[in-house]
Structure formats: C-alpha cells, structure tokens
Amino acid sequence: MIALLFVVCISDKYEKADNGIYSICRNSGHIDNSATIEISDDTIIYNGKAETFDTRKQSFSMGEIKKKDGDNITIKFYKNEKDVHYKKNK
C-alpha cells in the first residue's frame, strides 16, 4: 500500500503542471491566445482573468494542460482544438 502511494505521488510530479509563469513559445504557430499564463495551486491567470484550475484534471474553462517536461507545458484549447506550447519563465 505504501509503495502504491509512493508511485502515485511520483507520477503526479511528472504529469502535473508546476506553479509559475509560462510564456508562449514563438515557434508554436502564434494564434489568438494570451502570451503568458500563471498557475498558482488551484488558480490560473489567463488573459488577465483569474479562473479556477482543476488540478486533478489539469484543466480550466479554456482548455487542458499537459506537462511535456520540467519547464514546458502544452495547452489544448477547447475552442479551436489547437495545441499551444508554453515555457516556464525562470
């Protein structure tokens, strides 16, 4: 049981977006999206508006987030079904 909990905690770290400010990668085909987003626990700031961020599903009202690696995420926007790549600001 303890080993299972350990595996779940480790997998969450690799699948969930970290808190921080992310900027759009310019090579991702610039589309009509905010240039930056900020994730802070269960809140995401997108287009200057704070929204609820579902940490379990890694989603918010505009789309869902997939963590690519340590500092990169991809947001799949529901409206246009486009993937936009963001890099975490250091």
C-alpha positions, 0 to 999 in steps of 0.5 A, spaced: 500 500 500 505 504 501 509 503 495 502 504 491 502 511 494 509 512 493 508 511 485 502 515 485 505 521 488 511 520 483 507 520 477 503 526 479 510 530 479 511 528 472 504 529 469 502 535 473 503 542 471 508 546 476 506 553 479 509 559 475 509 563 469 509 560 462 510 564 456 508 562 449 513 559 445 514 563 438 515 557 434 508 554 436 504 557 430 502 564 434 494 564 434 489 568 438 491 566 445 494 570 451 502 570 451 503 568 458 499 564 463 500 563 471 498 557 475 498 558 482 495 551 486 488 551 484 488 558 480 490 560 473 491 567 470 489 567 463 488 573 459 488 577 465 482 573 468 483 569 474 479 562 473 479 556 477 484 550 475 482 543 476 488 540 478 486 533 478 484 534 471 489 539 469 484 543 466 480 550 466 474 553 462 479 554 456 482 548 455 487 542 458 494 542 460 499 537 459 506 537 462 511 535 456 517 536 461 520 540 467 519 547 464 514 546 458 507 545 458 502 544 452 495 547 452 489 544 448 484 549 447 477 547 447 475 552 442 479 551 436 482 544 438 489 547 437 495 545 441 499 551 444 506 550 447 508 554 453 515 555 457 516 556 464 519 563 465 525 562 470 
